């Protein structure tokens, strides 16, 4: 479970008491086939949010908050913001498969490197085989990919190279990674990622945002990021069906051979 926070500032009037008043409402939201989550609304009439009261109302879920971008709890508070760990990897992977299909690159000359730190994509790696002559995975859990290596070799005849996340990064080809910061600036080829970064000789295709099923979108409080909300539903409420989604927004940038941005 997790808790979202929405804040409603109350205008102060002469009739209101000088002492700040705040009200906190907590609503439990039931999910079909998954654990529920909580929506919290804080009404306040002071210049600062009552973070201590908010944390107290959240109880054991105070470390699993989803907040609007404009809100940031003080460091001294016991409130923790939920940080997605799993779902963005699936969103990027499905997005990458779509991009590769649209790019129609020559498989016989394409090497693909996938960064999968927690080895959550072992059952999906074979979907990249039709687009590549060689596949490489960087992960902190190489042993988790052993079965996938044997299966891929038996099914397609392709050898899957698995290396530690700390191994040297590729210099060329196709790189699929949530963070492109670790790639060399002179990387050449195609980078499919979630952050806009310019390379000297590579095209960058960025995925962002996600289209949620209508029944899920209706539950998302205004101001809460869709990817973070979907990730919390998947990781904290066990709504595994969201792993089939992919990023839906494409932002592209690239350079020509002379290094001139286009």
matplotlib code that plots the C-alpha trace (Angstrom):
import matplotlib.pyplot as plt

x = [0.0, 0.9, -0.6, -1.0, -1.2, -3.3, -3.3, -6.0, -4.9, -7.7, -7.8, -7.5, -10.1, -10.6, -13.2, -10.8, -8.8, -5.2, -4.0, -3.6, -6.1, -5.7, -7.8, -6.6, -8.8, -7.8, -9.7, -9.1, -9.3, -10.1, -8.5, -9.9, -7.6, -4.9, -4.1, -5.8, -4.1, -4.9, -5.7, -4.9, -6.2, -4.8, -6.7, -4.6, -4.7, -1.1, 2.0, 3.4, 1.9, 1.5, 4.0, 4.1, 0.3, 0.4, 3.1, 1.1, -2.1, -0.2, 1.1, 3.2, 2.8, 4.7, 7.7, 5.5, 4.1, 3.3, 3.5, 2.8, 6.0, 5.4, 5.6, 8.7, 8.7, 11.4, 14.4, 13.6, 10.3, 9.8, 8.0, 9.5, 8.7, 8.1, 10.8, 9.9, 12.3, 10.7, 7.9, 10.0, 12.2, 9.2, 7.8, 11.2, 11.5, 8.1, 8.8, 12.1, 10.6, 8.2, 10.9, 13.1, 10.2, 9.6, 13.2, 13.5, 17.3, 19.3, 19.5, 22.6, 24.6, 22.9, 24.2, 21.9, 22.9, 20.2, 20.7, 18.6, 20.0, 17.6, 17.2, 13.4, 13.3, 14.7, 11.4, 11.2, 14.8, 13.9, 11.7, 14.9, 16.4, 14.7, 16.3, 19.9, 22.9, 24.2, 22.5, 24.2, 22.7, 24.3, 22.9, 23.9, 22.3, 24.0, 23.0, 19.3, 19.9, 21.3, 18.0, 17.3, 20.7, 20.0, 16.5, 17.6, 20.4, 18.0, 15.2, 17.1, 20.8, 21.8, 24.3, 23.3, 26.2, 25.6, 28.0, 28.1, 26.6, 30.1, 31.4, 32.7, 29.8, 29.3, 30.7, 28.2, 25.1, 21.7, 21.7, 18.5, 18.9, 16.8, 19.8, 22.0, 24.5, 26.8, 27.2, 30.3, 29.6, 31.1, 28.6, 27.5, 24.2, 20.8, 20.1, 16.6, 16.2, 14.1, 16.3, 17.2, 21.0, 22.9, 25.7, 28.2, 27.3, 24.1, 20.4, 18.5, 14.9, 13.3, 10.2, 8.1, 4.6, 2.3, -1.4, -3.2, -6.3, -9.4, -10.4, -6.9, -6.6, -9.8, -8.2, -5.1, -5.3, -4.7, -1.0, 0.4, 2.8, 1.4, 4.5, 5.1, 1.4, 1.5, 4.8, 3.3, 0.3, 2.6, 5.2, 3.1, -0.3, 0.8, -1.0, 1.2, -0.9, 0.7, 3.9, 2.4, 2.4, 5.0, 6.1, 3.9, 5.8, 8.7, 11.3, 14.0, 17.4, 20.5, 23.6, 25.1, 28.6, 30.1, 28.7, 26.2, 22.9, 19.8]
y = [0.0, 3.7, 7.1, 10.1, 13.6, 16.5, 19.9, 22.5, 25.9, 27.8, 31.6, 33.4, 36.0, 38.4, 36.1, 33.2, 32.7, 33.8, 30.4, 28.2, 25.4, 22.3, 19.3, 16.0, 13.5, 10.0, 7.8, 4.2, 3.3, -0.3, -1.9, -4.9, -7.9, -5.8, -4.2, -0.9, 2.5, 5.7, 9.2, 11.9, 15.5, 18.2, 21.5, 24.2, 27.9, 28.7, 29.4, 25.9, 22.5, 20.5, 17.9, 16.3, 15.9, 14.5, 11.9, 11.0, 10.4, 8.2, 5.9, 3.0, 4.3, 7.6, 6.3, 5.6, 9.0, 10.2, 13.9, 16.6, 18.0, 21.3, 19.7, 18.7, 17.6, 19.0, 16.9, 16.8, 15.1, 11.4, 11.4, 9.4, 9.7, 6.6, 5.9, 3.5, 0.6, -1.9, -0.6, 2.1, -0.8, -2.5, 0.8, 1.5, -2.0, -2.1, 1.4, 0.3, -2.7, -0.3, 2.2, -0.6, -1.9, 1.6, 2.3, -0.9, -1.2, -3.9, -6.7, -8.2, -5.1, -4.1, -4.9, -4.1, -3.5, -3.5, -2.2, -4.2, -3.7, -5.9, -8.6, -8.1, -8.6, -12.1, -13.5, -10.7, -10.5, -12.8, -10.0, -8.1, -11.0, -10.2, -6.7, -7.7, -9.7, -9.6, -9.0, -7.9, -7.3, -5.3, -6.2, -6.6, -10.1, -12.0, -15.4, -14.5, -14.5, -18.0, -19.6, -16.9, -17.4, -21.1, -20.5, -17.8, -20.0, -23.0, -21.0, -18.6, -19.7, -16.3, -16.1, -13.6, -11.9, -11.0, -8.7, -6.9, -3.4, -2.1, -3.5, -1.1, 0.5, 0.0, 2.5, 2.0, 0.1, 0.4, 1.2, 0.7, 2.3, 4.3, 6.6, 7.6, 9.4, 6.4, 6.1, 7.8, 11.1, 9.8, 6.8, 6.2, 4.7, 4.9, 5.5, 4.7, 6.2, 8.3, 11.4, 13.8, 13.8, 14.8, 12.6, 13.5, 10.7, 9.2, 9.7, 9.8, 8.7, 9.5, 7.9, 9.6, 9.4, 6.5, 6.1, 4.3, 2.2, 4.5, 2.8, 3.4, 7.0, 7.8, 6.9, 9.0, 12.2, 15.4, 16.4, 13.0, 11.8, 9.0, 6.9, 7.2, 6.4, 3.3, 2.2, 2.4, 0.4, -2.3, -2.4, -1.7, -3.0, -5.9, -4.7, -6.7, -6.1, -2.6, -4.3, -4.6, -0.9, 1.2, 4.8, 6.8, 10.1, 10.3, 13.1, 12.9, 14.5, 13.7, 14.9, 14.6, 13.2, 16.7, 16.9, 19.6, 19.2, 18.6]
z = [0.0, -0.4, 0.2, -2.1, -0.8, -2.2, -0.5, -0.4, 1.0, 2.7, 2.3, 5.6, 6.5, 9.3, 10.8, 11.0, 14.2, 14.0, 15.0, 12.0, 11.6, 9.4, 8.6, 7.2, 5.5, 4.6, 2.2, 1.4, -2.3, -3.1, -6.2, -8.1, -7.7, -5.8, -2.5, -1.8, -1.4, 0.5, -0.7, 1.8, 1.5, 3.7, 4.2, 5.8, 6.4, 7.3, 5.2, 5.9, 5.6, 8.9, 7.9, 11.4, 11.3, 7.8, 8.8, 11.9, 9.9, 7.4, 10.2, 8.8, 5.3, 6.0, 4.0, 0.9, -0.1, -3.6, -3.8, -6.4, -7.9, -6.1, -2.6, -0.8, 2.8, 5.1, 5.7, 9.4, 8.8, 8.9, 5.5, 2.6, -1.0, -3.0, -5.6, -8.5, -8.8, -11.3, -13.5, -15.4, -16.6, -18.2, -19.6, -21.3, -22.6, -24.3, -25.6, -27.0, -28.9, -30.5, -31.5, -32.9, -35.0, -36.4, -37.1, -39.1, -38.6, -40.3, -37.8, -39.4, -38.4, -35.1, -31.6, -28.7, -25.1, -22.5, -19.0, -16.6, -13.0, -11.1, -13.9, -14.2, -17.9, -18.2, -19.6, -22.2, -23.6, -26.5, -28.0, -28.9, -30.9, -34.3, -34.2, -33.5, -34.5, -30.9, -27.5, -24.3, -20.9, -18.0, -14.6, -11.0, -11.0, -13.9, -12.5, -13.0, -16.7, -17.0, -17.9, -20.5, -22.1, -22.6, -23.8, -26.3, -27.7, -28.1, -29.7, -32.0, -32.0, -30.6, -27.8, -25.0, -23.3, -19.7, -17.8, -14.5, -14.4, -13.7, -17.0, -19.7, -21.5, -25.2, -27.7, -30.5, -31.6, -29.8, -26.0, -24.0, -20.6, -18.1, -17.6, -20.5, -18.2, -18.0, -21.8, -23.4, -25.0, -28.3, -28.4, -31.9, -33.0, -31.2, -27.5, -26.2, -22.7, -20.4, -20.3, -23.0, -23.6, -26.7, -28.0, -30.6, -33.1, -31.7, -32.0, -28.7, -28.4, -25.1, -23.6, -21.0, -19.5, -19.9, -20.9, -18.1, -18.5, -18.0, -14.8, -13.3, -14.6, -12.8, -9.5, -10.0, -7.9, -9.8, -9.7, -9.1, -11.8, -13.9, -14.0, -10.3, -9.6, -11.9, -10.4, -6.9, -8.0, -9.5, -6.7, -3.5, -4.6, -6.8, -9.9, -12.2, -15.3, -15.6, -16.6, -20.1, -20.6, -22.3, -22.4, -24.9, -25.5, -27.9, -27.8, -30.3, -30.8, -32.8, -34.4, -37.9, -38.6, -38.1, -34.6, -35.5, -33.6, -35.6]

ax = plt.figure().add_subplot(projection="3d")
ax.plot(x, y, z, "-o")
ax.set_aspect("equal")
plt.show()
